[in-house]
Amino acid sequence: MTSLISNNVMNLDVIVLAGGFATRLRPLSYVKPKPLLPILNKPLIDWILSNVLSIPIRRIFISLKYMSDMLIRYLELAWNFVKEKLNYVVESKPLGDAGPLILINDEYGLDRSFVVIYGDIYSNVNFQELIEFHEKKGSVATLVLTKVDTDVSRYGVALIDSNSKIVKFVEKPKQAISQLVNAGIYIFEPEILEVLRSYGQESLKISLHLLPKLLEKYDVYAYVHDGYWFDIGTPEDYLKANFKSLEIHCSNGCFESDVKAKIHNPCYIGENVKIDKDVEVGPYTIILNDSKIESGVRILNSLILNNTTILKGSYIKGSIIGENVYIGKWVRIEPGTVIGDQVYISDEVYIAKNVRIGPYREVAESIYRDGEILP
């Protein structure tokens, strides 16, 4: 196989699957597609594209469905310098994660190796090493796997041999066959498209339709990634990804505003943030642009999105607060809470653990029951 790295004629195509509804991320995803949710100070899609552009790329296809217009507007502005590589493919109906591959091939032609990346993955996968591994194995498909120490029942799980060949793959197993899970990144050869076409249907899944047939017909290999990796599927995972980014980029603090408050790093403070000097922030706290924090406030282990106001004496721990949220005086917000955009919370309100509050709501009374949902 011709070298994919040294020969620019063989620049890869990249497909980013960014059309999901992100229902498990609600209320954050009610008003914004998942790839636009920020990790530290920039949207998830920026981290993905920055990483993949470390290798020679011919074309980038962004597969879209949910809030596609919002994502396209952002990409056309923020990624204008690579606009000649960007192509937007909007599904007229949900096609699963494999259906878009056929759609893109029909419209543009996938005639060489191509990378597929889920649009909700935050990782430091080394794409150059991945491509070299794929080239060396000479397979029609290489999956990126990563080891997790938690319950694997929510993932696709693989068993590999000493040569990194996948010998068994089970989607969402009831019993773990290994701790190696599908990382949502693949390299495919064009031959896999005929395997998908053999189903004769539009909506298809990589793990349920494509991989079982590939494993029957070909040797399929696994590149095992041992760096950081997060599937931004839930608010809890999203918060963990932000905390990991804090550790990597802001272990001693990152401050875009002049802050006199008491800070326990790692913390990130965005641009034009106003924090009174007797506020205590951190550790593991991110406060994004244009937010205002009044005296006596305590925030720790939390993510505060843009343009949020928190009045004096309030306490927030282990929570995610959306954009343009107003939090009154002496409010207490317990861990696990997620508050959507443009919520108004009155003075002296108590919000219990793991509460979910949808966008555009007024909360005038305390919420005492853990796990309460106000959609």
C-alpha positions in Angstrom: 0.0 0.0 0.0 1.3 3.5 -0.9 2.4 5.6 2.1 -0.4 7.9 3.2 1.9 10.2 5.1 4.8 10.8 2.6 2.7 11.0 -0.6 0.4 14.1 -0.7 -1.5 12.5 -3.5 -2.8 10.1 -0.9 -4.1 12.8 1.5 -7.0 11.3 3.4 -10.7 12.3 3.4 -12.2 12.9 6.9 -15.8 12.5 7.9 -17.0 14.1 11.1 -20.4 12.7 12.2 -22.0 15.6 13.9 -25.7 15.1 13.3 -26.9 13.5 16.6 -29.7 14.9 18.7 -27.7 14.6 21.9 -30.7 13.8 24.0 -28.7 12.6 27.0 -27.0 16.0 27.2 -30.2 17.9 27.7 -30.9 20.6 28.8 -27.5 21.8 27.4 -28.4 20.5 23.9 -31.8 22.0 23.7 -30.4 25.2 22.2 -27.0 24.1 20.9 -25.7 21.1 19.0 -23.2 19.0 20.9 -20.1 19.9 18.8 -20.6 23.5 19.8 -20.5 22.9 23.5 -17.2 24.3 24.9 -14.3 22.5 26.3 -12.5 25.2 28.2 -12.6 28.2 25.9 -13.5 26.6 22.5 -16.2 24.4 21.1 -15.6 20.6 20.9 -15.6 20.7 17.1 -12.5 23.0 17.2 -10.6 20.4 19.3 -11.6 17.7 16.8 -10.6 19.6 13.7 -7.4 21.0 15.2 -6.3 17.4 16.0 -7.2 15.8 12.7 -5.6 18.7 10.7 -2.2 17.5 12.1 -2.2 15.1 9.1 -2.4 15.8 5.4 -6.1 16.1 4.5 -7.8 16.3 1.1 -11.4 17.0 2.2 -13.4 17.2 5.4 -17.0 16.3 5.3 -19.2 17.4 8.2 -22.3 15.2 8.4 -25.2 17.2 9.9 -28.8 16.9 11.0 -29.7 18.5 14.3 -29.3 22.3 14.4 -27.2 22.1 11.2 -27.6 25.8 10.3 -26.0 26.8 13.6 -23.0 24.5 13.2 -22.5 25.6 9.6 -22.6 29.3 10.5 -20.0 28.7 13.1 -17.7 26.6 10.9 -17.8 29.0 8.0 -16.7 31.8 10.3 -14.2 30.0 12.6 -12.7 27.7 10.0 -12.7 30.0 7.0 -9.0 29.4 6.4 -9.7 25.8 5.4 -13.0 26.5 3.7 -11.8 24.9 0.5 -11.6 21.6 2.3 -14.9 21.8 4.2 -18.0 20.2 2.8 -21.4 20.0 4.6 -23.7 17.1 4.1 -27.1 17.5 5.8 -29.3 14.4 6.3 -32.9 14.8 5.3 -33.7 12.1 7.8 -31.6 10.3 10.5 -29.3 7.8 8.8 -27.5 6.3 11.8 -23.7 6.7 11.9 -23.0 4.5 8.8 -25.7 5.8 6.5 -23.9 9.1 5.9 -20.9 7.3 4.5 -23.0 6.1 1.6 -24.6 9.6 1.2 -21.2 11.2 1.1 -19.9 8.6 -1.4 -22.8 9.1 -3.7 -22.4 12.9 -3.8 -18.6 13.3 -3.6 -17.0 9.9 -4.2 -14.8 8.2 -1.5 -12.0 6.7 -3.6 -9.2 6.4 -1.0 -8.7 5.8 2.7 -10.9 7.9 4.8 -11.1 8.7 8.5 -14.5 8.7 10.4 -14.7 10.6 13.7 -17.7 10.9 16.0 -18.4 14.6 16.7 -18.7 14.1 20.4 -15.2 12.7 21.1 -12.6 14.7 23.1 -9.2 13.0 22.9 -5.5 13.3 22.0 -5.4 10.4 19.5 -2.3 10.6 17.4 -3.6 10.5 13.9 -0.2 10.2 12.2 0.5 7.1 14.3 -3.0 5.8 13.6 -2.5 6.1 9.8 0.9 4.5 9.9 -0.6 1.6 11.9 -3.4 1.2 9.4 -1.0 1.3 6.5 1.2 -1.3 8.1 -1.6 -3.7 8.7 -3.1 -3.3 5.2 -6.6 -3.9 6.3 -9.9 -2.4 5.0 -10.7 -1.1 8.5 -8.9 0.0 11.6 -10.8 0.8 14.8 -9.4 3.0 17.5 -9.9 1.3 20.9 -9.3 2.8 24.3 -9.2 1.2 27.7 -11.7 2.2 30.3 -11.8 1.2 34.0 -15.6 1.8 34.3 -18.6 -0.3 33.3 -18.3 -1.1 29.6 -22.0 -1.9 29.0 -22.7 1.4 27.3 -19.9 0.9 24.7 -18.9 -1.4 21.9 -16.3 -3.7 23.3 -13.5 -5.6 21.4 -11.3 -8.6 22.1 -8.0 -8.5 20.2 -5.1 -11.0 19.7 -1.4 -10.4 20.0 -1.2 -9.0 16.5 -3.9 -6.4 17.3 -6.5 -8.2 15.1 -10.0 -7.9 16.4 -11.3 -11.5 17.2 -14.6 -10.5 18.7 -16.7 -7.3 18.9 -19.9 -6.9 21.0 -22.0 -3.8 21.1 -23.1 -2.9 24.7 -22.3 -6.3 26.2 -24.1 -7.6 29.3 -20.8 -9.2 30.4 -17.5 -7.6 29.6 -15.2 -9.5 27.2 -12.5 -6.9 27.8 -12.0 -3.3 28.9 -11.2 -2.1 25.4 -14.0 0.0 24.0 -14.8 1.5 20.7 -13.3 5.1 20.7 -15.5 6.3 17.8 -12.6 6.8 15.4 -12.0 4.6 12.3 -10.0 4.4 9.2 -11.8 2.7 6.3 -11.0 1.7 2.7 -13.6 2.3 0.0 -14.4 -1.5 -0.1 -16.5 -1.1 3.1 -19.1 0.9 1.1 -20.2 -2.2 -0.8 -20.7 -4.0 2.5 -23.0 -1.2 3.6 -24.9 -1.2 0.3 -25.5 -4.9 0.6 -28.1 -4.1 3.3 -30.3 -2.2 0.8 -31.4 0.4 3.4 -30.5 4.0 4.2 -30.3 4.0 8.0 -27.3 1.9 9.2 -25.1 1.6 12.2 -21.3 1.0 12.1 -21.3 -1.2 15.1 -24.5 -3.2 14.3 -24.3 -3.5 10.5 -20.9 -2.7 9.2 -18.5 -4.2 11.8 -20.1 -7.7 12.0 -19.9 -8.2 8.2 -16.3 -6.8 8.0 -15.2 -9.2 10.7 -16.7 -12.1 8.8 -15.0 -11.2 5.5 -11.8 -9.4 6.4 -9.1 -9.1 9.0 -9.9 -5.9 11.0 -7.4 -4.4 13.3 -7.4 -2.2 16.4 -5.2 0.7 17.2 -5.1 1.0 21.0 -5.0 4.6 22.2 -3.5 5.1 25.7 -3.9 8.8 26.0 -7.0 10.7 27.3 -10.4 10.1 25.7 -13.9 11.2 26.6 -17.2 10.4 25.0 -19.2 13.6 25.6 -22.5 11.7 26.0 -23.8 13.0 29.3 -23.4 16.1 31.4 -21.2 14.1 33.8 -18.8 13.1 31.0 -18.8 16.6 29.6 -17.8 18.0 33.0 -15.0 15.4 33.3 -13.7 16.3 29.9 -13.5 19.9 30.9 -11.7 19.0 34.1 -9.2 16.9 32.2 -8.6 19.9 29.8 -8.0 22.1 32.9 -5.3 19.6 34.2 -3.6 19.6 30.8 -3.8 23.3 29.8 -4.4 25.2 33.1 -2.8 23.3 35.9 -1.5 26.6 37.3 -4.5 28.6 36.2 -5.5 30.4 33.0 -6.8 33.9 33.4 -8.1 36.1 30.5 -9.4 38.7 33.0 -7.8 40.5 35.9 -8.9 38.5 38.9 -8.4 39.5 42.6 -10.5 36.6 44.0 -9.2 33.7 46.0 -8.4 31.0 43.4 -7.7 27.3 43.9 -6.2 26.0 40.7 -6.7 24.4 38.3 -9.1 27.1 37.1 -9.9 28.9 33.9 -11.3 32.5 33.9 -12.5 33.8 30.5 -12.5 37.3 28.9 -14.3 40.2 30.5 -15.2 38.3 33.6 -15.8 40.4 36.7 -15.3 38.7 40.0 -15.4 40.5 43.4 -12.2 40.0 45.4 -13.9 38.2 48.3 -15.2 35.4 46.0 -13.6 32.0 46.3 -13.2 29.9 43.1 -12.0 26.4 42.5 -10.4 24.0 42.3 -11.6 22.6 39.0 -13.7 25.6 38.0 -14.3 27.2 34.6 -15.9 30.6 34.3 -16.4 31.7 30.7 -16.6 35.1 29.0 -18.6 38.1 30.3 -19.8 36.5 33.5 -20.2 38.5 36.7 -19.6 37.0 40.2 -20.5 39.1 43.2 -19.1 39.1 46.7 -19.2 36.1 49.1 -19.9 33.6 46.2 -18.2 30.1 46.4 -17.8 28.0 43.2 -16.0 24.7 43.0 -15.8 21.8 40.6 -18.2 23.6 38.2 -18.5 25.0 34.7 -20.1 28.4 34.3 -20.9 29.3 30.7 -20.9 32.7 29.0 -22.6 35.8 30.4 -23.9 34.3 33.6 -24.5 36.5 36.6 -24.2 35.1 40.2 -25.2 37.4 43.0 -23.7 37.7 46.4 -23.5 34.8 48.9 -24.4 32.0 46.5 -22.8 28.6 46.5 -22.3 26.3 43.5 -20.6 22.9 43.6 -20.1 20.2 40.9 -22.6 21.7 38.5 -23.0 23.1 35.0 -24.6 26.5 34.5 -25.7 27.5 31.0 -25.3 30.8 29.2 -27.1 34.0 30.2 -28.2 32.5 33.5 -29.1 34.8 36.4 -28.6 33.4 39.9 -29.9 35.5 42.7 -28.5 36.1 46.2 -27.9 33.3 48.7 -28.7 30.5 46.2 -27.3 27.1 46.9 -26.8 24.6 44.0 -25.8 21.1 44.9 -23.6 18.7 42.9 -24.8 17.1 39.7 -27.1 19.9 38.7 -27.3 21.1 35.1 -29.0 24.4 34.3 -29.9 25.3 30.7 -29.5 28.7 29.0 -31.3 31.8 30.1 -32.7 30.5 33.4 -33.6 33.0 36.1 -33.2 31.8 39.7 -34.7 33.9 42.5 -32.9 34.8 45.8 -32.5 32.2 48.5 -33.5 29.2 46.3 -32.1 25.8 47.1 -31.5 23.3 44.3 -30.9 19.7 45.3 -28.5 17.2 43.7 -28.7 16.1 40.1 -31.5 18.5 39.2 -32.0 19.3 35.5 -33.5 22.7 34.6 -34.4 23.4 31.0 -33.7 26.7 29.2 -35.8 29.9 29.5 -37.3 29.0 32.9 -37.9 31.1 36.0 -37.2 29.2 39.3 -38.8 31.0 42.1 -39.1 28.2 44.6 -36.6 25.7 46.1 -36.2 22.2 44.6 -35.6 19.7 47.4 -36.0 16.4 45.6 -32.8 15.0 44.1 -32.9 14.3 40.4 -35.9 16.6 39.7 -36.3 17.5 36.1 -37.9 20.8 34.9 -37.8 20.4 31.1 
